[in-house]
Amino acid sequence: MTKSVNTRELILGILLEVTEHEAYSHLIIRNVLDKYQYLDKQERAFITRVSEGTIENMILIDYIINQFSKVSINKMKPVIRSILRMSVYQLKFMDSVPDSAVCNEAVKLATRKGFHNLKGFVNGVLRNISRNLEQVTFPDEKKTPSKYLSIMYSMPEWIVEKWLEEYEYHIVKRILEGFLNKNSTTIRCNTSKITTEELKAMLNQEGIQVNSSNCLDYALEISDYNRINVMEAFKKGFFQVQDISSMLVAEVADIKENSYVIDVCAAPGGKSLHAADKLKETGYVEARDLTENKITLIEENINRIGFTNIEARQQDALILDEKSLEKADVVLADLPCSGLGVIAKKTDIKYKMTPKKQSALVKLQRDILHVVGQYVKPGGVLIYSTCTINREENLENVSWFIQNHEFELESISNYLKDKLQCDTAESGYVQLLPEINETDGFFIAKLRKADRQ
């Protein structure tokens, strides 16, 4: 007999790991769902939604709690703080759960966790919020726009202020809205193994909703599924989970058969495998990354998909590999970044990043580019990409690189469908924005090394 599990207790555990122990939300949620994979689809969906939703809306939730609690959210015990947060999320965003049930379950959970003496506090705060949720006063959008956007979209104010310096107000607002809109999962068909139409039919047979993408012929959007790793098409290596923006890296690289490709920061291997797929069993892809764990992750994907023209190798991108000097036709440099373009998928990134960390990342990116640019043969291509929308990590890095190395930008217009075309594509780069481009926030630049002949 399967042991019964309290889903709210699991959610509490997830929140504590993320907020108190710096765990990454997408990883800890996945680990919990893997451990309790016998739970039915509805329970799994509840765990995912409340965990992700609470983390995603935490600034807004804390703002609400502070209006009704005599004890500031930051001065509460971590367990009580997390119980209140997950409960307020349900009160504000989930009509399917009665307010009384939310309050009762919160009190029970506080008691179960050894806080019997605080159950009255939990009950009082939540019942007060449930009765007066519509009366909460928020910052004025016109008088304090950055504060308004920060609270309403749960984005740290320093990030909002930074984006308001780089983008118009209505653009920033749409980006923030985009982070909160849950999109379907995007997958890339391995076209050297199966056609897109065959994959679509195979997924449909398993009862999975499949739609074609308007951006790339081999991209599909899937929904109404339970777990990806049990799908027959996934186990057979017919597809890879990958966002459109990430697929564009190998697309704009225009990889020719028999090419030698180095992916310098490859884990979990999506771009490397895409490159191998485009080579159609020719050439060679070297998927490199820093740690043994990351190499294992890449190898798992290589083994599942079954390509033989790709190999994973442990290599620090900051250390020059003399054997690779001017050997690669294409170098893919999707470098460590602030990750602020993929907040929709990794909701807690926004809380972990700081201005100091971001400045350090800009230096790291430049240091890596200086090293890995040397692997590109004369006339070859370097693709620089990040999953962020900050100018210093993107266009400013490209400008610096061109000024200090024998590379120039090359047009990528021919590789972008109308939906993704923009003013800068002809100049050799694109800044994709959430909601506006219906992709992750992502930057891609195509750089061609001078041919000395």
Helices and strands as residue ranges (DSSP letters): H 7-21, H 25-35, H 41-56, H 58-68, G 73-75, H 78-93, H 99-112, G 116-118, H 119-132, G 133-135, H 145-152, H 157-166, H 169-180, E 185-189, H 196-205, E 209-212, E 219-223, G 228-230, H 232-235, E 239-241, H 244-253, E 260-263, H 270-279, E 284-289, H 292-305, E 310-314, G 322-324, E 328-334, H 349-352, H 355-372, G 373-375, E 376-386, G 391-393, H 395-404, E 407-409, G 413-415, G 418-420, G 425-427, E 429-432, E 442-449
